[in-house]
Amino acid sequence: MSTARLTINLQALASNWRALDAKTDVETAAVVKADGYGLGAGPVSNALAEEGVRKFFVAVAEEGAAVRQAIGPGPQICVFSGHMEGDADLLRAHDLIPLINAPQQFQRHMQALPDHPFGIQLDSGMNRLGLEPADWTDLRPKAEALNPVVVMSHLACADEPDHPMNQQQLKTFREMTDGITAPRSLAATGGTLLGPEFHFELCRPGIGLYGGMPFAGARPVVTVDLPVIQVRALEVGETVGYGNSWAARRPSRIATVAAGYADGLHRAIGGGIDTFAGDQPCPVVGRISMDLITVDVTDLPEDPERLRILNGHQTVDDLAEAAGTIGYEILTSMGRRYSRGYVE
Ligand SMILES: *Cc1c(COP(=O)(O)O)cnc(C)c1O
């Protein structure tokens, strides 16, 4: 077996959901877009539904169809991109709730699926998705009369608790929605941690469920084990990999390991990360190539059969920091080549 192995701990996932749920007095949904942040929307949604999640969020209708297939009828599945041209059949067939983002989407929904539930997404300042205040003022009486399932908006800076944008968006969201009877939702993971004024009737965390920042208390959900293909001895001065970027300063043993940037170990990671043989760190040396990385295992008593790159010792956020990105991107770029296992 020469493919790297991704192990997803569904108990840790469920426990992260419970921990976030316990931080609020309101209902907690789950965001499972992008194939459950790269971990498999089917198993992830199933585990969360078993844990008691009754509301799921996805980015596009196609993702919603896959989640519905996994969890069956009952729980709500909301679609952030709303009702796009050509979505009506999918929305109806899989009982998906579009979050209406624009007046044209509302018209399209009323024409294609007049009796089908919908939610409303408002732009409270992020300028990415959602109805602008003026459009919402026009639409609100009509939409409100039809009992939207949820009225939501999204925070731009929730991972920075002291950022003034949080209070500004909270104020705007209140101004746009005060007096409405529909349940309201503003908080993703970051907003859930900002405190009760951000919770309204529903929180909708994503990354925190999967073990990523800004939920510092998250349990790690993903373990990545990499098989060692070869181990070789180097003399002082010999170099490793493309560009000769690493040279041995002592007689060294170098393990070549089966995973690379095509598996989400971004080339930009460069040095500065470790793999682990048990608790013993072994530094990644030389450049990360498409299918392979090279690791200094000189300090191990024996050649390892596999090395762990992601686990409790080194988190998705540690890898992200080394790559100059965020944990979200590390998770969602774990490609198709891994063999995947789920621990229940
Ligand atoms: C992705 C997303 C979420 C979840 O955000 P996390 O930071 O992963 O918790 C919530 N709401 C919207 C609109 C999103 O796009």
The ligand as an SDF file (V2000), in Angstrom:
LIG
                    3D

 15 15  0  0  0  0  0  0  0  0999 V2000
  -18.4280   28.7620    5.2490 C   0  0  0  0  0  0  0  0  0  0  0  0
  -19.5250   29.5220    5.8740 C   0  0  0  0  0  0  0  0  0  0  0  0
  -19.8860   29.2830    7.2060 C   0  0  0  0  0  0  0  0  0  0  0  0
  -19.0620   28.4270    8.1400 C   0  0  0  0  0  0  0  0  0  0  0  0
  -17.9270   29.1790    8.4980 O   0  0  0  0  0  0  0  0  0  0  0  0
  -16.7890   28.6260    9.4700 P   0  0  0  0  0  0  0  0  0  0  0  0
  -15.8550   29.7800    9.6000 O   0  0  0  0  0  0  0  0  0  0  0  0
  -16.1770   27.4650    8.7710 O   0  0  0  0  0  0  0  0  0  0  0  0
  -17.4290   28.2390   10.7420 O   0  0  0  0  0  0  0  0  0  0  0  0
  -21.0230   29.9170    7.6850 C   0  0  0  0  0  0  0  0  0  0  0  0
  -21.7420   30.7630    6.9050 N   0  0  0  0  0  0  0  0  0  0  0  0
  -21.3860   31.0470    5.6340 C   0  0  0  0  0  0  0  0  0  0  0  0
  -22.2080   31.9880    4.8450 C   0  0  0  0  0  0  0  0  0  0  0  0
  -20.2650   30.4440    5.0720 C   0  0  0  0  0  0  0  0  0  0  0  0
  -19.9100   30.7400    3.8080 O   0  0  0  0  0  0  0  0  0  0  0  0
  1  2  1  0
  2  3  1  0
  2 14  2  0
  3  4  1  0
  3 10  2  0
  4  5  1  0
  5  6  1  0
  6  7  2  0
  6  8  1  0
  6  9  1  0
 10 11  1  0
 11 12  2  0
 12 13  1  0
 12 14  1  0
 14 15  1  0
M  END
$$$$
